[in-house]
Amino acid sequence: MSEWKNKTALITGASYGIGESFAQRLASSGTNLILTARSRERLEELASRLRNQYSVQVTVIGADLAATTGAREIFEETERQNLPVDLLINNAGFGALGEFASLSLPRQLEMIQVNVSALVELTHLYLQPMKARRAGAILNVASTASFQAIPYFAVYAATKAFVLSFSEALAEECDPFGIRVLALCPGSTSTNFQEVAGSQRINAPRFRQTAEQVVDVGLAALAQGRSHVISGVANKVQTQLERAIPRKLVTKMAGKIFKPQPN
Ligand SMILES: NC(=O)c1ccc[n+]([C@@H]2O[C@H](COP(=O)([O-])OP(=O)(O)OC[C@H]3O[C@@H](n4cnc5c(N)ncnc54)[C@H](OP(=O)(O)O)[C@@H]3O)[C@@H](O)[C@H]2O)c1
């Protein structure tokens, strides 16, 4: 991880969970940070803690990636402050459990905006200067949900399938420029995600990984130049097994697990 010492990483969704853990891990190895999310106050507290603990430079940019202007605002602010981004971590994201037709349409479109459109826009914006420098890396947080359709989590799983496919394609395109792209695919992880998605019931906390475990897997895979990595042995085995089973059956099984139970 020392390759990021004295470099700058921009982390979206840095206020909680996996993003906050990325901030902690990278700061502890001397990486300067740009932290962004909507919860500005929380980011300021994290920034001040990391500055004191690790003597790194930390910049906070409050932005809502559900707004179509959010990604550009972040980019323009880093340009204005003359902050180069060596490592872009597109981590912000959320899910919503429920039957597609019954869930709020604006909420699901917001999910596509945050999980997909903002990620694509930030990647496009920061790739230009990385290409000019012929250096840099992009780590996109996908999910084990990237590998199969999930009834009652339909839009979320589709956004994460996009992130995986997009990242793997981009890894190949960017290789000649010395830029690495990785899709990090965590399984269930102990963060606010389940509460936000309304999916607490699906995985008992004892089967969840910690955000720190996920971050370590992601940073190690990035260092190895991989284009995707699944975090956790059980998640890897599950993903492999699913490949041997007809897709329709995998979808049916996922639907049984994710179908919301009547209260
Ligand atoms: N936890 C899991 O089980 C799991 C499994 C696989 C993949 N993932 C993925 O991991 C990533 C991080 O999630 P997490 O588990 O750490 O969940 P989390 O604890 O809920 O954190 C989500 C982060 O995304 C930010 N965010 C959400 N909506 C946003 C918006 N409109 N604009 C800007 N930032 C926004 C949140 O910040 P604010 O609320 O302050 O804006 C927060 O920092 C997501 O992409 C998620 O899909 C999670």
Ligand as a Chemical Component Dictionary entry (heavy atoms), coordinates in Angstrom:
data_LIG
# 
_chem_comp.id                   LIG 
_chem_comp.type                 NON-POLYMER 
_chem_comp.pdbx_formal_charge   0 
_chem_comp.three_letter_code    LIG 
# 
loop_
_chem_comp_atom.comp_id 
_chem_comp_atom.atom_id 
_chem_comp_atom.alt_atom_id 
_chem_comp_atom.type_symbol 
_chem_comp_atom.charge 
_chem_comp_atom.model_Cartn_x 
_chem_comp_atom.model_Cartn_y 
_chem_comp_atom.model_Cartn_z 
_chem_comp_atom.pdbx_ordinal 
LIG N1  N1  N 0  -22.273 -3.208 3.040  1  
LIG C1  C1  C 0  -22.509 -4.171 2.166  2  
LIG O1  O1  O 0  -23.053 -5.245 2.517  3  
LIG C2  C2  C 0  -22.061 -3.996 0.738  4  
LIG C3  C3  C 0  -21.909 -5.158 -0.057 5  
LIG C4  C4  C 0  -21.497 -5.003 -1.370 6  
LIG C5  C5  C 0  -21.247 -3.742 -1.890 7  
LIG N2  N2  N 1  -21.416 -2.640 -1.098 8  
LIG C6  C6  C 0  -21.154 -1.323 -1.686 9  
LIG O2  O2  O 0  -20.195 -0.657 -0.904 10 
LIG C7  C7  C 0  -20.322 0.756  -1.114 11 
LIG C8  C8  C 0  -20.252 1.469  0.222  12 
LIG O3  O3  O 0  -21.381 1.107  0.986  13 
LIG P1  P1  P 0  -21.315 0.830  2.567  14 
LIG O4  O4  O 0  -21.547 -0.605 2.765  15 
LIG O5  O5  O -1 -20.110 1.440  3.151  16 
LIG O6  O6  O 0  -22.655 1.577  3.008  17 
LIG P2  P2  P 0  -22.894 2.861  3.946  18 
LIG O7  O7  O 0  -22.266 2.637  5.270  19 
LIG O8  O8  O 0  -24.369 3.087  3.870  20 
LIG O9  O9  O 0  -22.120 4.031  3.191  21 
LIG C9  C9  C 0  -22.576 4.549  1.975  22 
LIG C10 C10 C 0  -21.801 5.800  1.630  23 
LIG O10 O10 O 0  -22.313 6.318  0.387  24 
LIG C11 C11 C 0  -22.616 7.691  0.559  25 
LIG N3  N3  N 0  -23.754 8.104  -0.256 26 
LIG C12 C12 C 0  -24.987 7.536  -0.315 27 
LIG N4  N4  N 0  -25.795 8.280  -1.078 28 
LIG C13 C13 C 0  -25.066 9.324  -1.519 29 
LIG C14 C14 C 0  -25.356 10.464 -2.321 30 
LIG N5  N5  N 0  -26.586 10.694 -2.809 31 
LIG N6  N6  N 0  -24.365 11.356 -2.573 32 
LIG C15 C15 C 0  -23.123 11.162 -2.061 33 
LIG N7  N7  N 0  -22.796 10.117 -1.282 34 
LIG C16 C16 C 0  -23.764 9.220  -1.005 35 
LIG C17 C17 C 0  -22.947 7.838  2.053  36 
LIG O11 O11 O 0  -22.657 9.168  2.500  37 
LIG P3  P3  P 0  -23.754 10.278 2.913  38 
LIG O12 O12 O 0  -24.966 9.558  3.415  39 
LIG O13 O13 O 0  -23.035 11.097 3.924  40 
LIG O14 O14 O 0  -23.981 11.022 1.635  41 
LIG C18 C18 C 0  -21.963 6.865  2.685  42 
LIG O15 O15 O 0  -20.730 7.477  2.929  43 
LIG C19 C19 C 0  -21.632 0.947  -1.887 44 
LIG O16 O16 O 0  -21.343 1.186  -3.240 45 
LIG C20 C20 C 0  -22.344 -0.384 -1.714 46 
LIG O17 O17 O 0  -23.216 -0.647 -2.781 47 
LIG C21 C21 C 0  -21.810 -2.738 0.205  48 
# 
loop_
_chem_comp_bond.comp_id 
_chem_comp_bond.atom_id_1 
_chem_comp_bond.atom_id_2 
_chem_comp_bond.value_order 
_chem_comp_bond.pdbx_ordinal 
LIG N1  C1  SING 1  
LIG C1  O1  DOUB 2  
LIG C1  C2  SING 3  
LIG C2  C3  SING 4  
LIG C2  C21 DOUB 5  
LIG C3  C4  DOUB 6  
LIG C4  C5  SING 7  
LIG C5  N2  DOUB 8  
LIG N2  C6  SING 9  
LIG N2  C21 SING 10 
LIG C6  O2  SING 11 
LIG C6  C20 SING 12 
LIG O2  C7  SING 13 
LIG C7  C8  SING 14 
LIG C7  C19 SING 15 
LIG C8  O3  SING 16 
LIG O3  P1  SING 17 
LIG P1  O4  DOUB 18 
LIG P1  O5  SING 19 
LIG P1  O6  SING 20 
LIG O6  P2  SING 21 
LIG P2  O7  DOUB 22 
LIG P2  O8  SING 23 
LIG P2  O9  SING 24 
LIG O9  C9  SING 25 
LIG C9  C10 SING 26 
LIG C10 O10 SING 27 
LIG C10 C18 SING 28 
LIG O10 C11 SING 29 
LIG C11 N3  SING 30 
LIG C11 C17 SING 31 
LIG N3  C12 SING 32 
LIG N3  C16 SING 33 
LIG C12 N4  DOUB 34 
LIG N4  C13 SING 35 
LIG C13 C14 SING 36 
LIG C13 C16 DOUB 37 
LIG C14 N5  SING 38 
LIG C14 N6  DOUB 39 
LIG N6  C15 SING 40 
LIG C15 N7  DOUB 41 
LIG N7  C16 SING 42 
LIG C17 O11 SING 43 
LIG C17 C18 SING 44 
LIG O11 P3  SING 45 
LIG P3  O12 DOUB 46 
LIG P3  O13 SING 47 
LIG P3  O14 SING 48 
LIG C18 O15 SING 49 
LIG C19 O16 SING 50 
LIG C19 C20 SING 51 
LIG C20 O17 SING 52 
# 
